[in-house]
Amino acid sequence: MKEIKAIMAKVLSIPIEKINDSTSKDTVEDWDSFNHLILISEIEKQTGIVLTIAETEKIKSYQDLREIIERKQINKNSN
């Protein structure tokens, strides 16, 4: 998940070491709707994982994002 943290740090202008499961829209000032879309776009571009609209709407924290990505990676690897 280091790659995801690096993307978040760049898009949201926060230090990578500050990103953990409690990092959320409520705790990061720059995590607005525009940066949320950029974040999703960058994650999809760099990981090759496509997120659905429903998944995108569920992401409100690093933990949400991590769990969705982990689940998608497991499903991708089992196919």
Secondary structure in CASP SS format (residue, H / E / C, confidence):
PFRMAT SS
TARGET T0000
AUTHOR 0000-0000-0000
METHOD secondary structure of the structure
MODEL  1
M C 1.00
K H 1.00
E H 1.00
I H 1.00
K H 1.00
A H 1.00
I H 1.00
M H 1.00
A H 1.00
K H 1.00
V H 1.00
L H 1.00
S C 1.00
I C 1.00
P C 1.00
I H 1.00
E H 1.00
K H 1.00
I C 1.00
N C 1.00
D C 1.00
S C 1.00
T C 1.00
S E 1.00
K C 1.00
D C 1.00
T C 1.00
V C 1.00
E C 1.00
D C 1.00
W C 1.00
D C 1.00
S H 1.00
F H 1.00
N H 1.00
H H 1.00
L H 1.00
I H 1.00
L H 1.00
I H 1.00
S H 1.00
E H 1.00
I H 1.00
E H 1.00
K H 1.00
Q H 1.00
T H 1.00
G C 1.00
I C 1.00
V C 1.00
L C 1.00
T C 1.00
I H 1.00
A H 1.00
E H 1.00
T H 1.00
E H 1.00
K H 1.00
I C 1.00
K C 1.00
S E 1.00
Y H 1.00
Q H 1.00
D H 1.00
L H 1.00
R H 1.00
E H 1.00
I H 1.00
I H 1.00
E H 1.00
R H 1.00
K H 1.00
Q H 1.00
I H 1.00
N H 1.00
K H 1.00
N H 1.00
S H 1.00
N C 1.00
END
